[in-house]
Amino acid sequence: MDFAPPPKRRTGESIVPMINVVFLLLIFFLMTSEIKPPEPFEVTLPSADRLGVPDSELTLHISKDALVRFEDFEGETAWARLGGRMEPAATVKLRIDADLPAPELAKVLRRLAPVGAGSVEIVAVPQ
């Protein structure tokens, strides 16, 4: 009979602390990231000398072909949805294409007043 203690097996490093760190990093990045929906269509923004920071949450996208999009809606449905979401004298952020003809932009601006827009902010890039 052998009463000698069995030889100790070499134990490797535990990976539990590393897994904990990975999950903590994953939770950190998920909590601090801001998931933004993709733009509905490609827009080349106009340039401007002075830029402010648009603070409106209501964003109306207008393509160079005067296609209007708000959230996931296009055309007349987008206008109806915008009117339903707008508070009195609200600010609307416009993401317009630089190649949009001025008469088409004027039509869009005329349609914003009856919907309830108090002011308009146009998103631009610095010159």
Residue pairs with C-beta under 8 A, 6 or more apart in sequence:
39 61
39 95
40 61
40 69
40 72
40 74
41 61
41 63
41 67
41 69
43 61
43 62
43 63
43 95
43 96
43 97
44 64
44 97
44 98
44 99
45 95
45 96
45 97
45 98
45 123
45 124
45 125
46 96
46 98
46 122
46 124
46 125
47 98
47 124
47 125
47 126
47 127
48 124
48 125
48 126
48 127
49 127
51 124
51 125
51 126
52 121
54 93
54 121
54 123
55 91
55 121
56 90
56 91
56 92
56 93
56 121
57 93
58 70
58 82
58 85
58 86
58 90
58 91
58 92
58 93
59 70
59 92
59 93
59 94
59 95
60 68
60 69
60 70
60 78
60 82
60 92
60 93
60 94
60 95
60 108
60 112
61 68
61 69
61 70
61 95
62 68
62 69
62 94
62 95
62 96
62 97
62 100
62 104
62 105
62 108
63 69
63 97
63 100
64 97
64 98
64 99
64 100
66 100
66 101
66 104
66 107
66 108
67 74
67 75
68 74
68 75
68 78
68 79
68 108
69 78
70 78
70 79
70 81
70 82
71 78
71 81
73 80
73 81
79 111
79 115
82 92
82 115
83 115
83 116
86 92
86 115
86 116
86 117
87 116
88 116
88 118
89 116
89 117
89 118
89 119
90 116
90 117
90 118
91 117
91 118
91 119
91 120
91 121
92 112
92 117
92 119
92 120
92 121
93 120
93 121
93 122
93 123
94 108
94 120
94 121
94 122
94 123
95 123
96 105
96 108
96 122
96 123
109 120
112 120
